[in-house]
Amino acid sequence: MSQPKGQYRFSFGPWNIDEGSDPFGPSVREPIPFEEKVKLYRPMGFEGVQFHDDDVVPDLESKSHSHIMDEAKQIKSMLDSEGLVAEFVAPRLWFTPETIDGGFTNNTAAHRASAIERTKQTIDLANVLDAGRIVIWLAREGTYIRESKNARESVLHIRDAINALLDHDASIRILIEPKPNEPIDSSFVPTIGHAIGLSYITSDPGRVGGLIETAHSVLAGLDPSDDMGYALAHDKLWSVHLNDQGNLKFDQDKSFGSFNLRRAFNQVRVLEEYGYGRNGEFVGLDVKAMRTQKQEVATKHLTNSRQVFEYLLDKVITLDKETEKQLIEARDYDELDRFILCHLMGMPY
């Protein structure tokens, strides 16, 4: 018998509606202003907006703190008028000249301090938008060559930065988004296990959790559903970025389920079976339109991904758990393999 399924809220960032440029070619679509993008969310079935700090306030490096907060209030009003909420704000620490050599792990103390101050401002932005959480993607917190930084000291620099952020605001929640590589060769916090381990040496581990992106787990040679299960076991899976990845290549951000449908099924399954979303967590998407998409159909990657999630959710709910249990007890894993494949393909078993 089918079980009742959870109710999910979906989010994406404005960068997920892009112009199609890549390192090997220019833009192929016209840019869409943010105020037009926000009008697309609700009709496509999305409620949450993911932000970088400079998505909220462009060119913020040239503006005063009070000016930045005033502009953020205007964005909050825009979201309210469209029935949207901000899921989180993330500091874009990998773009500025000061962070060429990293932010929190920069070899120059003044640049480390600058990264912390920008992230404190991100917390202020998150509070104006009523997000209550920031995401730290440790993009350049690593090395191109091992000898350029001390790994132990660098981890402690990241810890000290997080402690400074926790001290800045008594209620903010900090989500670490790990990635093993790209843009640097090797990250100091490459997996969710590293991120959760880091959380426990901060001054307030209860306010430090994780965000898992499908592609980042795959790039580490791991299974995203296993990573999600690990974070759920620690009660630290506070957001997900679902997409897909063609094995160990660059970060592709394919539509969810487009490369490995069974892998996608298991991600939906672990989220559903262990109550993800029951406390308001979003199912976030971080997907890119194919460069070949024309302007008028350059949002299909978002609606397709959401619909695949919902399709796979039905597959999770309708899975015959008794048959699965019997096959596991018999240790007949070849038959279990066929059973799962038949279920996913809609074949009689």
N, C-alpha and C positions, 0 to 999 in steps of 0.2 A: 504494500500500500504506500502511496506517495505521502511524504511528510510535508508539512507547511514550510514554505521557503522564506528566507529573510527578505526584507525590503532594503534595497540598495540605492544610495545616492551616487551620482556620477559627476566627475569633474575633469577638466582639462585646462591647459594653459593657453593663453593667446598665441604663443609661439607655435602651437600645433596647427594653426592655420597660417601657412607660410607661403613664401614666394617660390620655393623650389630650387633655390641656389644650393650648390654644394662645392667642395674644394676644387672640383674639376669643371665647373661651368657656372654661368650667371643665372640670375632669376629668370623664371619662365612665366610667372604670374604677377599680376599687379598687387601691390600691398593693400590691405584692407585696414582702415582706421580702427582703433580699439573700440570706439563707440559704436561702430557697426558690428564688430565681432560679438560684443556682449548681447546684441539682439538675436544672435543665432543660437545661443545656448539653450534656452527653454524650448523652442520649437524642435530641437534635436534630442531633447530628453535629458539635458544636463542642468544641474543646479549649482555646482561649485566651480569657482574660478581659482586656478593656481596662478601665483604671481612671483616674478622676480621683483626686487625692489625698484628697478628702473622700468619695469612694466607699469608699476603704479605711478611713478613720477619720472618721466624721461629726463635725461641730462641732470640727474640729481647732484652730481659732483659740483655743479656750478651754482647751486641754490642753498640758501640758508635752511636751517632745521625748521624754523617756523613756516617758511614758504613751502617746504616739502610736506609738512603736516597739513597745511591748508589745501594743497593739491590732492592729498590723500583723502581728505573729507569730501572733495568733489567726486572722486572715484567711488567712495562709499555710497554717496547719494545715487550715482548712476547704477550701482549694483542693486540698491534697494528698489529703484524704479523698475528694474527688470526681474525682480523676484529672485535675485542671485545672492550667494554668499561667498566670501573669500575663504578658501580652504586653508591656505598658508601663504606666507611671503618668504622668499629665499634671497639672501644677498648674492649678487652676482660678483663674487670675489675673484673670478678668473679673467676678468676683462681689463682691469686697470693696469697702468704701467708699474704701479707699486707691487703688484702681485704676480709679476712674471716668474718669480722664484717661489711662488706660493703665498698664501695669506697667513694663516696661523703658524705655519712652519717655516716662514721666510727666514733666511739667514740674517736679515737686517731687522734689528729690534723695532725700529721705528715703523717699518712696514707691517710687522706683526701687530703692533698697536693700532695702526690704521685699519687693518682688517677687522679687529675687534670693535673699533668705534663704528665702522660702517654696519656691522652686524647688530650692534646696539640700536642703531637708527632703524634697522629692519624690524626689530622688535617693536619700536614705537609705531612704525607703519602698520604692523600686524594688529596692534591694539586699536588703532584708528579704524581699521577695517573689520574689527571684531573677529579676527581669525583665531587669536589666542595661541598660535603656534607658528614656528618658523622651521624651515628645512635648511639644513647645512649639507650641501653637496661639496665634498672635500676635493674639488676638481684638481687643483694643483698641489695638494698636500701629499707630496711624494717626491720621487727623484727620477732623473734621467740616467744618472750614474750613481751607484751605491755610495761612493766616497763623498758626495757633495753634501750629505746631511747625516746626522746621527739619528738612527731610527728611534732609540729609546727617548732621547731628548725631544724629538719631534712629536711623539705620542703625548708626552707630558706637556708640550706647548699647546697641543689641541685640547687636552684636559683643562689647562689653565684658562684657555680662551672660553671654553664652555662654562667654567665656573664664573668667569667674569660676566657672562651673559645671564646666567642664573641669578647672580647678584643684582643685575640691572633691573630685573622685573621678577616679582615674587610669584607670579602665576604662569608665566610663559612656559610652553612645552617646546622642547627642542627635538626635532627629528633628524637623525643622521641618515643620509642617503649614500650608501657605499658603492664604490665602483672600483674594479681592480686595476684598470688602466684607462688611457685616453682621457685627457690630453697628455698626461705624463706617462712614463713607462710603467712605474710601479707605485701604487698608493700605499700609504701607511695604514689605512683603514679600508682594506679591499673588499671585505665581505660583511654580511650582517652579523656574523659571529664576532668579528673584530669590533663592530660598532656597539654591540650589546656589552661586550667586555669593557669597552671604553666607558660606557654609561655608568658602570658600577664603581669606577674610581673618581667620578665627579662628586661635587658637594651635595647634589640632590638627585640620586639615580631615578627616583620616581617621576622626575620631569624630563628625563632623557630617554628617547626611544628610537625607533627606526622606521624608515621608508624603504620598501623593497621594490626595485624595478626589475621586471622580467629579464630584460636584455643584460642587465648588469650581473645577475646571477649566472646567466648562460656564459657570459664572457669570462667568468671566473671558473668555468668548467663545472658548475653546480646546477642542481635542479631547482627552479624557482619555488615549486611547491614545498620542497624540503626546507628551503630557507624560510618560507612563510611559516611552516609548522614550527621551526626552531624559535622564531620570534614570538609566535603565539604562545609557546610554552613558557616564555618569559613575560607574557602580557606586555610586549613591547612592539607589536606590529600596529602602528598608528596610521599608516597610509600605505598604499601600493600604487605603483605606476605600471599598468599592464600594457604590454606590447608584445612583439615577437622578434626573434633573432635567428639569422641563418648561421648558427654555430659561431666559431671563433673568428669573426671578422670585425670591422668597425661597428660602432653602435648604430644599428640600422633603424630602430624604432618602427618596425613593421606593424601593420594592423594586428590586433590581438587574435591569435589563433591561425594566422595566415601561413605560418611555416610549419608549426607542429601543433596540430589540433589536440592530440592526446595530452601533451604537456600543458596546454591551456586548460583542458578539462580538469586536470589534477590541481591546478591553481584555484579554479573556481570551487572545486570540491573542498579543499582544505579551508578556504575562507568561509564557505557555507557551513560546514560541519562543526566548526569551532567558533561560530558566533561573530565573525568579523562583520562590522557594520551595525551591530546592535546598539553600540554606544555612539552612533553618529559618524563613524569613520567613513570616508569616501572611497569609492572605487575610482581611482584616478587613472586616466589614460595619458600616455606620453607617446603619441604615434605621429608619424609624418605621412602626408600624402605623397604618392609616387610622383616623381618629377614629371612624368608624362601626363598628369591630370590637367585638364583644362580648367580655366577659372571657375566656371559655373558648377563644376562637380568636384571641387577641391576640398569638400568636407565629408565625402563618403567614408574616408578612413575612420572618422570619428563615429558616425552612426553605425557603420559596419562592425566596429569593435564592440560597441555597446550591445548590439543585437547578438553578436557571437557569444558574449558573456551571458546574456539572458537565455540563449538557446542551450548553452552548456549547463546553466543553472537547472534548467528543466531535466537535462540528462542526469545531473547529480541527484535530483529529487526522485526521479523515476527508476533509478538503479535498483535492481532486485538485491537487497542486502542479504537476504537469506541464502540465495544461491552463491553470492560472493563468500559468505561466511563458510558455507559447506566446502567450497573449493579451497579456501585457505586452510580449513581444518584437515582436509585430505592432502594438503601440500601439493595439490595438482596445479602448479602455477602456469603450466602450458595451457591448461584448459581455462584458467582464470584470465590469461592473456587473450584467448579467443573470445571469451565471454565479454570482456570490456570492449574489444574491437567490434563485436557484433552490436553491442549496445550503442556505441558511438555512430556506427554506420546505419543504424535502423534495420539491421538484418535480423531475421528470426533466430532464436537460440534454442 
